[in-house]
Amino acid sequence: MDLRIRLLRKEDAPELARMEGEIFSQPWSGQAFAELTEREYNLYVVAESDEGILGCAGLTLLDNEGDITKVMVRESCRGQGIAYRMLLDLMGKARERGAGHFTLEVRVGNRAAIRLYEKAGFTAEGIRPGFYEKPAEDALIMWLHDTGQTLN
């Protein structure tokens, strides 16, 4: 597969909103995705191939921290390393903007996502009780205190 990672563009919003609706119980709207491109403190990438957009990952930059707010891949494209490649690209771009630490919340029951984040160097550092709704679930808080090394 010829996978390309690039920055999110406003015109990606409708396709990402459709994908989001297929994946999440509380999906973001197309307008929400479009607005991400208008804020300097947001950094979002998409993975695409000749098939179209396959996934999206993004974060919010706060001083030297990147708060990862979204990692999603089309269900039919999972297990191919797309999320990992997006995550590494995203964090590389955030480092260029001064991020030295990264954090995220993930459902405690989402074992695949937790393995992905651990592979990227994140470690679990706490629990946020009742963080998620539909269905209700705790969030695992994970951090990557950057050493500046590049992961492959």
Secondary structure, DSSP 8 states (H G I E B T S, - for coil): ---EEEE--GGGHHHHHHHHHHH-SS---HHHHHHHTT-TTEEEEEEEETTEEEEEEEEEEETTEEEEEEEEE-GGGTTSSHHHHHHHHHHHHHHHTT--EEEEEEETT-HHHHHHHHHTT-EEEEEEEEEETTTTEEEEEEEEE--S----
